[in-house]
Amino acid sequence: MQAKSVKERECLRERSVSMQERSVSESMQEKSMYEREISMKDRS
């Protein structure tokens, strides 16, 4: 019983970490797209 709860807790933590990493990478992509648009505007 105890071991199972520990495993579940670790699984939940890994899932939350992966979600955080995904959100970080998504925000980085948005930032790069935003900067690309700005650089295109500067050129024109």
C-alpha positions as CSV (number, residue, x, y, z in Angstrom):
1,M,0.0,0.0,0.0
2,Q,2.7,2.5,1.1
3,A,5.0,1.7,-1.9
4,K,2.0,2.1,-4.3
5,S,1.2,5.6,-2.9
6,V,4.9,6.6,-3.3
7,K,5.0,5.4,-6.9
8,E,1.8,7.3,-7.6
9,R,3.2,10.4,-6.0
10,E,6.4,10.2,-8.1
11,C,4.3,9.6,-11.3
12,L,2.2,12.7,-10.5
13,R,5.3,14.8,-9.9
14,E,6.8,13.6,-13.2
15,R,3.6,14.4,-15.0
16,S,3.4,17.9,-13.5
17,V,7.1,18.5,-14.4
18,S,6.5,17.4,-18.0
19,M,3.5,19.7,-18.2
20,Q,5.6,22.6,-16.9
21,E,8.4,21.9,-19.4
22,R,5.8,21.8,-22.2
23,S,4.3,25.1,-21.2
24,V,7.8,26.6,-21.0
25,S,8.7,25.3,-24.5
26,E,5.4,26.6,-25.9
27,S,6.0,30.1,-24.4
28,M,9.5,30.0,-25.9
29,Q,8.1,29.2,-29.3
30,E,5.5,32.0,-29.0
31,K,8.4,34.4,-28.0
32,S,10.5,33.4,-31.0
33,M,7.5,33.8,-33.3
34,Y,6.8,37.2,-31.8
35,E,10.4,38.3,-32.2
36,R,10.4,37.0,-35.8
37,E,7.3,39.2,-36.6
38,I,9.0,42.2,-35.0
39,S,12.1,41.7,-37.1
40,M,10.0,41.4,-40.2
41,K,8.2,44.6,-39.4
42,D,11.6,46.3,-38.8
43,R,12.8,45.2,-42.2
44,S,9.8,46.6,-44.1
